[in-house]
Amino acid sequence: MIWGCYRGKRTDTGDWVSGTVVSRSKLDAEVYIVQQPGKIDEEWYPVIPATVGWYTLTNDKNHTAIFTDDLVKDTCTGAEGIVKFGRYRNPTDTDYTEHIGFFIHWDDLKLKRDIGFWGNNGSLIVTGNIHEAEGKSKEFGGIGNVSYFVC
């Protein structure tokens, strides 16, 4: 069960924790995840800022929550990709079409990028994330001229 909409790797234990992302101030470089904000016994877990991923509101075929920076695989085509948020185009889009939202940057650039399509398809599985698989993001040759938003 997911209590919030973000996930990050704890700085103290290296464990993954999900919840709401908070920081004490704009000047504070430390980022925390709170699992049950507003509760008397809430705990603030310090996380590595670069590992914070946004929940895409999509689960894979095993009911695993999908976050940004997750590595995913389509079990039908065998294609692998990285989940991102930002501006993107599908291979069949015109030059005037642009989408903003969660998408999959596939190693096979001919595949549709909308994450909702693949989540509803039932053939998507999470295989890891870029923070656990060193060098995996480099296999995709970068992600081209795509803009990403930071939440």
Secondary structure, DSSP 8 states (H G I E B T S, - for coil): --SSSEEEEBTTT--EEEEEEE-S-TT---EEEESSTT-TT--EEEE-GGG-EEEEEEE-TT--EEETTEEEEETTT--EEEEEEEEE--TT--TT--EEEEEEEESSTTS--BHHHHHHHT-EEEEEETTTSTTGGGGGT---S--B---
